[in-house]
Each structure stands twice: as structure tokens, then as C-alpha cells.
Amino acid sequence: MRGGVGLCILLFSAAIAGGQAPAPANQAKPTGDNKYVGSQVCQDCHSEITDTFYKNPHNKSIVSQKEPPERTGCEGCHGPGGQHYAAGDGSSIIAFPKIPKEQVLDTCLGCHSQTLSRANIRRSSHTVNGIVCTNCHSVHSSPAPKNLLARTQTNLCYSCHTNVRAQFSLPFKHRVNEGFMNCTDCHNPHGAPQPTWANATRPRMVEHSKANEESCMNCHADKRGPFVFEHSPVRVDGCLSCHVPHGSTNSRMLTRPVVFTMCLECHNNAGNLGRQADGVKTQARAPHNMANPLFQNCTQCHVRIHGSNADLRYFR
């Protein structure tokens, strides 16, 4: 008799359990304690975010089911949601617009600190000036095709760097506005290593190319060298000694409107220049009369001005 009663109780319990949907293995029951409750609970109030979260790169932390609760889904950024779910207010959750900028950076770097491209973020110009992740990235509603940017990359950078926007409107410039290239092709917004050119002066977060060279070499590989006969400004001072990278009113983005006036900045017989400190001569076997238009376009003869493997004077 007792065995029959026990069997009935067991069958009744099994029927009740079978009528309920099993809880996910990685989701705890919401309680008043500040515990991790899983991203499914967030759907009750934040459906406008969770309904499209499957498109978000951060969704892979949920799909993989390999990350711990503190690095999974919504709670990976906003902290445990137990008390937030129970109280229904935002006092117990990390709300990024309300927390200090240092905490925003620390929260994002909890996951995004593993790549070498972000190794210098804490001493980058952006961080030093109070620009943190949420100033450039929009995690929930990004209109950009990648990187969760708050705006398209060019417009995002222009919102602060208005002087650069003006330079890209000049007649001779890199084709950023046309979409041929982006700011990050040359710059690392998260901070770049110390440059190894131009006597270690720091351009604005310019990324290194291969062999710790200027980022210009990523596209202008024919100027890389090494050459048998190096042109010293190219190797020591870098491209910016002759070119304006964002844009210029001069052809080939040169710093001077006429070629020979730029060359004369160094080749002026000044006593503190040259290998013997006797000046970089403007004279060859025949005098260079700069009043004669024949000699005013230096690169007409010195065509290998970035460096040559054939001639000391950079002839063809």
C-alpha cells in the first residue's frame, strides 16, 4: 500500500515537472540577491535591445556558452543583475553614462585588453584628454558596418578633428572623403607605440608599418628601401619633411608650392648641414642657376629623390 502511494506521488511530481520548460543550464533563477541571472531575464524590460542583440559581436559570448557569467552577455558589461531585476531601478547596475570615465575604460578592457593594438590605450592622446570607449563606440545601436562605431568612421573623427576635415578638402589630399581609405589606415585611435622616425617625435597616434616604419609604407612600398644611396631626410626625418599627409594646396602634397624652394631648405650651403658640416651643396659640375627655369624642377633630373640603387645624385 505504502509502495503504491509513493509511486503515485512520484508519477504526479514527474507530470508537473514535464509540463514546465527546463531552465537553461547557465541561467540562475532571479532573486533579490545581486547574483548573475543571465541575459534572458533582460528581455522582460529591454526587448528593444535584446531582440537585435544576435547581430551584435558581443552575442558570441552567449552563443559559445564557454564564458563565465561575469563575461557573458548583458551582465558581462553591466554587472550582475539580480538586485536590478528585483528592484526594477538602475541603482544596482552599471549604467555607463553615469559612471566615471576611468571605470568605463576598465570595464571594456576587462575583455578587450588582449590585443597588441590596444596596449598603449592608457597613455594615448584620446585617454589623456578624457576620451574613452563610449565616446566613439555605440554597443547597442551602432549605424556603422563594423567595430560598433557611434557614427561612420570619417564623420566620427571629424567631429573632434575639424582642422583635419578642412585639410581633406584641399585640392591635393588622400582620398578619405571618397571612401578609398580610412583614418585608421594610418592612425591607431587606441594609442600607437613610440615612433622610430623623425628623432622620435610623436605624430598623432600614427601606427607603425612593417619594420617599425611610417604607416606611409603600407601603400607606398616602393619608397621603403633600403637603398644603396639613401636620401637622408627620407630615412631620418620621414615623409613629413617634404609632404603634408592630410592635404595641401601644392601638387603631390608638398610643403612648398615650387620644388626647388623646398629643396633649398637643406641644399643651401649652410655650414651646419652635410656630411662634413660644410653645407649641402647646390652646385654640381656645372652651376645650378636657380633663376633659370631649367633648374627649378629638381626632380626632372633627380628622379629617384626618395633613394636610388644606381646613382649617388639620385639620377635615373
N, C-alpha and C positions, 0 to 999 in steps of 0.2 A: 504493500500500500504506500509506504513511505517512498519507495523507489518510483512508483507511478506519479506521485505528486512532484517529486524532484524532476522527473522527465518533462512534465507539463510546464513547470517553471522555466526549465532550460529552453524548451521549444518556444515559449512565449517571449522570452528575452531575445532569442535569435530572430524572431519575426520583427520585433521592434527595431533591432539593430539593422536588419536587412532593409527596412523602409527608410533609413536615413543615409544621406550621401556621406561617404567616408571623408574625413578631413585630410587635407594634404599633409604629407609627412613633414614638410618643412614649415608648416604654419601652426602657430600656437593659438590657443583659444584666447580671445580678447578679454582682458581683466583690467581691474583698476591699477594693478602694478605696472610700473614703467618697464615693460618687457617687450621683446620683439614679437610682433603679431603677424607679420607677413604682409606683402603688398596687396593681397586680395581684399583685405579689410579696408584699404584706402578707397576702393571702388564705391563704397557706400556714399561717400561725400564728394569725392574728387573724380567723378566719372569723365569729366571733360578732359582730364589729363590721362587717366589710366586707359581710356578707350583707344587712344592712339599711341600708347607707350610702346606697343610692339614694334613701331618704326624707329624707336629711339635706340642708339647704340648701347645705352645703359641696360636695355632689356636683356642683353645676353647674360647679365649676372643672375637673372631669374631663370632663364631657359637652361643654363648649364647645370643648375642645382648643385654646383660644386663649391660655391662661395659660402662663407659663414653668414649668419643673419645680419651681422653688423656691416656687411659689404654687399647686401643683396637688395635690389630694387629700391623702393622709396626710402626705406629705413637706412640704406647704405649712405644716403646723403643727409637725411633729416633726423636721424637718430631713432631710438626705439619709440614705438607709437602706442604703447599700452595706455599710459595716462592720457595721451591726446585723444584716443578713441573713447575712453571712458568719460572724460570731462567735456569734450566737444569744443575746446578752445585751443588757441595756439601757444599757450604759456609753457607747455612741456615739450614742444617740438622745435627743431632748428629751423627758423624762418630766415632765409638768407638776407632779405632786405633789412632785417633788424639786428643782425649780429655784427661784431666788429670785422673790419676787412681782414685782419690777421687770422681770425677764425675761419673766414671764407677760404682763404688760401690753404690753411692747414687741413680743412675738410676735404678739399679737392685733391690735395697732394697725398691724402691717405691712400688713394688708388693710383693717382697719376704722377707718381714720383719715380717710376721705374725706368723711364726712357731718358736717354742721354740728352735729348733736345731740351729737357726742362731742368737740367742740372744747375743752371745758373739763374733760375727764376727769382730767387730771393734777393739777388743783388742786381737784377735787371733794372733798366730805367723805368719801366712800367711800374714795378713793385715799389721802387723807391719813391715814386710820385703818387702812390696811393691807388694805382690801377690794379685791380685783382680780377680773378676769373670771370665773375658775374658781370663785369663792365663790358666784356667783349663776347661772352657766350650766353646763350639762352637755352637752357636744358630742355624746357617743356614746349617751347613754341618758336623754334628756330626756322626762319624763312630761307636759310642758306642750304645748298645741297649737301654740304658736309661740314664736319667739325663743330656743328651746333652753334654757329656764329649768330650773334644777335641781328646782324644785317649782312648783306653781301660784303665780302672782304674789303673791296676797294672803298665802298661807302663807309664802312666801319672805321677804317684807318683815316679816311678824310675827315671824319667828324672831329678829330683832335688835331690832325696834321694839316691844317688849312694851307700853310705855306707850301707844302709838298703838292697839294692839289693844284695850286697855281702854277707850279713848275711843270707839271704834267700837261698843262695847256699851252706850253710854249711850242714853237714850230718844230724843234728837233728834240725828241724825247723817246724814252722807252714806251712801248705800246701797252701801257697798263689800262688806260681808259677803254681801249679797244678790246680788252679781254684776252690779248695774246699772252700776257703774263700777269702774275700777282705780286703783291708786296712781299709775300713770304718766299718768293723765289730768291730774294736777296737778303731778307731780314728774318731774324728769329724773334718773334714777339715775346717769347718766354726768356730771352736773355741769351747772348752769344758768348763764347769764350773770348779771352783777350786776343785782339788781333796780332798777327805776327808781321804786319807790314806797316809802313808809314811811321816807323820809330815807335810802334806800339801805341799810337794814339787811337782812341776808340771812336770809330764811327757809330752811328746809332744802331746798335744791335745787328750789325752786319754779320751774316752767317759765314763760316769758313767753307771754302771749297775743298777739293781733294788736296792733300799735302799742305794743309793749313794756309791755303792761298785765298785771295779775294774771291768773293762769290761771282765776280765777273767771269771767271774762268769756267764756270759751269756752261756758259753759252759760247764764250769767245775762246775756245780751246786752242785755236791756232796762235793765240798770243801768249800761251803758257810758257813755252820753252821747256827745258833750259836751252839757251842759245850759246854758240861759241863766242859771239860778240854781244854782250848784254848792253842794253841801254839803261844806264844807272837809275834814272827816275822811275822807270817801269819796275825795276826789281826792288828799289829801296823805298821810294815814296808811294808807289802804287798808281793805279789808274786815275785817282782823283787829282794827281799833279797836273794833268792836262785836260781831263774830262769832267763835266758836271753830270752825275749819274741820272738825276731825275729829269732834267730838261734844260735846254739852253736856247738862246736866240742864234747861236752860231752853229754852223754845219758840223756834223759829227759830234755834237755836244761838247765842243771845245770851250775852254775857259776864255779864249780871246777870239775876236772876230777875224783876225788875219793870222795865218800860220806863223809867219816869221816873227811877229811880235811876241808870240808865246815862246818860241824857241829862244829868243833873245833874253828871256828871263834868266836863263842859265848860260847861254853862249854869248856872254857879254864881256869877256876878258877880265872879269873881276878877279882880284888876286886871291880870294878865298875859295875859289872853285877849281875843279880839275884835279887830276891825279897827282900833280906836282904843286898844287896850290898856286899855279900861275895863270889861272883862268881857263875856261873852256873856250878854245879859240873859235873865232868866226871866220878865220882865214884858212883856205886850203892852198893848193899850189898856185891858184890864181885868186886875187881878192874877191870877196863877196860884197859887192856894192848893193846895199840894201835899198838904195834909191832906184835901182834898176828893177823893174818888174820881173825880170828874168830870174832874180834870186829871191823873190818874195814868197814863193811857194816852195818851201824847203823839201816837202815830201815828193816833189816832182822828180828829184834826184835821189833823195834818201828815202826810198820807198819802204824799206824794211825797218821803219823807225822804232818798232817795238822790240827789235832784236834780229840779228842776222847770223846765219851759219856760213856766210860766204865772204863778207867784207866788213872791215873794221868801221867803215863810214856808213854802213847800212845801205849801200848801193844794192841794186838788183842782183 
